[in-house]
């Protein structure tokens, strides 16, 4: 599944998800999204950055777009095989030069 962000307003959205046996890749072209999770990870995704999250055995993750004139990006959701349930959950931030 692919979710596209294209928001032209100053509205603020709080997205909270419980993930298990899934990977998400969030790529942001414009704007900022703050995030945090149940493992204590925190950070901000900014222009031209990506975040890769693997939720093996489970994680609660929240995303909060920072108020701005424009938010543009996408998020790819990939279902993993059930055998991946025992894999460790992790999050990795990538800068443009790392792709």
C-alpha positions in Angstrom: 0.0 0.0 0.0 1.2 3.5 -0.7 0.0 6.6 1.1 0.7 10.0 -0.4 0.9 13.2 1.7 -0.1 16.4 -0.1 -1.4 18.9 2.4 -1.6 22.6 1.8 -2.8 23.9 5.1 -1.7 24.7 8.6 -3.9 22.0 10.0 -2.1 19.6 12.3 -2.7 15.8 12.3 -1.6 13.3 14.8 -1.3 9.8 13.4 -0.8 6.9 15.8 -0.4 3.3 14.6 0.3 -0.1 16.1 2.4 -2.1 13.7 3.3 -5.7 13.6 5.0 -7.8 10.8 5.1 -4.8 8.5 7.7 -2.4 7.0 7.1 1.3 6.2 9.2 3.6 4.2 8.4 7.3 4.6 9.9 9.7 2.1 9.4 13.4 2.6 9.9 15.9 -0.3 8.8 19.0 1.5 7.8 19.7 5.1 8.6 18.2 8.5 7.2 15.2 10.4 8.0 14.5 14.1 7.8 10.9 15.1 8.2 8.8 18.2 7.6 5.2 19.2 7.1 2.8 22.1 10.8 1.9 22.1 11.8 5.5 22.9 13.0 6.5 19.4 12.3 10.1 18.5 13.2 12.3 15.6 12.2 14.6 12.8 12.0 13.7 9.1 12.7 16.8 7.0 12.9 17.8 3.3 14.4 15.0 1.2 14.8 12.5 4.0 13.4 9.0 4.4 12.7 6.8 7.4 12.6 3.0 7.2 10.8 1.1 9.9 10.6 -2.6 10.4 8.0 -3.7 12.9 8.8 -7.3 13.5 7.3 -8.3 16.8 5.4 -5.0 17.2 5.7 -1.3 17.9 3.4 1.7 18.5 4.5 4.6 16.3 3.2 8.1 16.0 3.7 10.8 13.4 3.0 14.5 13.9 3.4 16.8 10.9 4.9 20.1 11.9 2.7 23.1 11.0 3.7 24.4 7.6 2.4 25.7 4.4 3.0 22.5 2.5 3.6 18.8 3.3 4.5 16.6 0.4 5.7 13.0 0.5 4.7 9.3 0.5 4.7 6.3 2.7 5.1 2.7 1.4 3.7 -0.1 3.5 5.0 -3.6 2.9 3.5 -6.7 4.6 6.1 -9.1 5.8 5.8 -12.9 6.0 4.5 -14.1 9.4 7.9 -15.8 9.9 9.3 -12.2 10.3 7.3 -11.8 13.5 10.3 -12.7 15.7 12.6 -10.2 13.9 13.7 -7.2 15.9 11.9 -3.9 15.4 14.1 -1.0 14.2 14.0 2.4 12.7 16.6 3.9 10.3 16.8 7.5 9.0 18.3 8.1 5.6 19.6 11.3 4.1 19.4 11.8 0.4 23.0 10.8 -0.3 22.5 7.5 1.5 20.0 6.2 -1.1 
